[in-house]
Amino acid sequence: MTLSELTGTQWLLLFVCGLLIGIAKTGVPGFGILVVPLMAMVFPARASTGILLGMLITADLFAAIYYSYSAQWNLILQLLPGTLAGVLAAAALMKSVNDILLAKLIGIVVLVMLAVKPNGLFGKQVVTRV
């Protein structure tokens, strides 16, 4: 599927995904997880995860630049090895499964994340110190 083949509704969903990612990056809890199923509605599972990763990295770069004055870079650098390991593990998993199974795995992960999140989807966020 190319971008020229997208319908108006699909473009609207992509716009909403970008907006929700931006809102999630401001610290509003719950909006980030909504993007995953919306992207899966527009693209196949494998493509949606790749596009979403690019959108999230771009949003992270903008947030890092905007908040660079108050960023705790030592904590960010501590998180980097685990983040890279997770991305590599996910890439290996994605190569070993088909789109149908990957879509089911994404759905399971989203449901588990919603189940373990304190106070539901939009509830009060619990802040912990690292």
C-alpha positions in Angstrom: 0.0 0.0 0.0 1.3 3.4 -1.0 0.4 6.8 0.5 -1.5 7.6 -2.7 -3.8 4.6 -2.1 -5.0 5.8 1.3 -8.6 6.9 1.6 -9.7 10.1 3.3 -10.7 8.1 6.5 -7.2 6.5 6.6 -5.6 10.0 6.3 -7.8 11.2 9.1 -6.8 8.2 11.3 -3.1 9.0 10.6 -3.6 12.6 11.6 -5.4 11.5 14.8 -2.4 9.2 15.5 0.0 12.1 15.1 -2.1 14.3 17.3 -2.4 11.5 20.0 1.4 10.9 19.9 2.0 14.6 20.5 -0.5 14.7 23.4 1.1 11.6 24.9 4.5 13.2 24.7 3.3 16.2 26.8 2.7 13.7 29.6 -1.0 13.1 29.3 -1.5 9.4 30.3 -3.4 6.9 28.2 -3.3 8.5 24.7 -0.2 6.7 23.5 -1.7 3.3 23.7 -4.6 4.3 21.6 -2.3 4.9 18.6 -1.4 1.3 18.2 -4.8 -0.1 17.2 -5.5 3.0 15.2 -2.4 2.5 13.1 -3.2 -1.2 12.7 -6.6 -0.1 11.2 -4.7 1.8 8.5 -1.8 -0.4 7.7 -0.9 -4.1 8.0 0.6 -5.0 11.4 4.2 -5.2 10.2 4.0 -1.9 8.4 2.1 -0.1 11.1 4.7 -1.0 13.8 7.5 0.3 11.5 5.7 3.6 10.7 4.7 4.0 14.4 8.2 3.5 15.5 9.3 6.3 13.1 6.6 8.6 14.4 7.6 7.9 18.0 11.3 8.4 17.4 10.5 11.7 15.7 8.3 12.8 18.5 11.0 11.8 21.0 13.6 13.9 19.2 11.3 16.9 19.2 10.6 16.4 22.9 14.3 16.0 23.7 15.2 19.2 21.9 12.3 21.1 23.5 13.0 19.8 27.0 16.7 19.6 26.7 17.2 22.2 29.4 15.6 20.0 32.1 16.4 16.5 30.7 18.3 14.2 33.0 20.6 12.8 30.3 22.3 10.3 32.7 18.9 8.6 33.2 18.2 8.7 29.5 21.6 7.1 28.8 20.8 4.4 31.4 17.6 3.5 29.5 19.2 3.4 26.1 20.7 -0.1 26.3 17.4 -1.7 27.3 15.5 0.3 24.7 17.9 -0.8 21.9 17.6 -4.4 23.1 13.8 -4.2 23.0 13.8 -2.8 19.5 16.2 -5.5 18.3 14.2 -8.3 20.0 11.0 -6.9 18.5 12.6 -6.8 15.0 13.7 -10.4 15.4 10.2 -11.4 16.4 8.6 -9.6 13.5 10.9 -11.4 11.1 9.8 -14.8 12.5 5.9 -14.3 12.4 3.4 -13.5 9.7 1.2 -10.4 9.7 -1.9 -12.2 11.1 0.0 -13.6 14.2 1.8 -10.3 14.6 -1.6 -8.4 14.7 -2.8 -10.8 17.4 0.4 -10.4 19.4 0.1 -6.6 19.2 -3.5 -6.9 20.4 -2.5 -9.1 23.4 0.3 -6.6 24.3 -2.1 -3.7 24.2 -4.7 -5.5 26.4 -2.0 -6.5 28.9 -0.7 -3.0 29.1 -4.2 -1.6 29.7 -4.8 -4.3 32.3 -1.7 -3.6 34.3 -1.9 0.2 34.1 -3.0 1.7 37.4 -6.5 3.3 37.5 -7.5 2.4 34.0 -6.9 4.1 30.7 -7.2 7.8 31.7 -6.9 7.5 35.5 -4.5 9.3 37.8 -1.0 8.4 36.8 1.3 7.0 39.5 4.6 8.8 39.5 7.7 7.0 40.8 11.2 8.1 41.2 14.0 6.3 39.4 
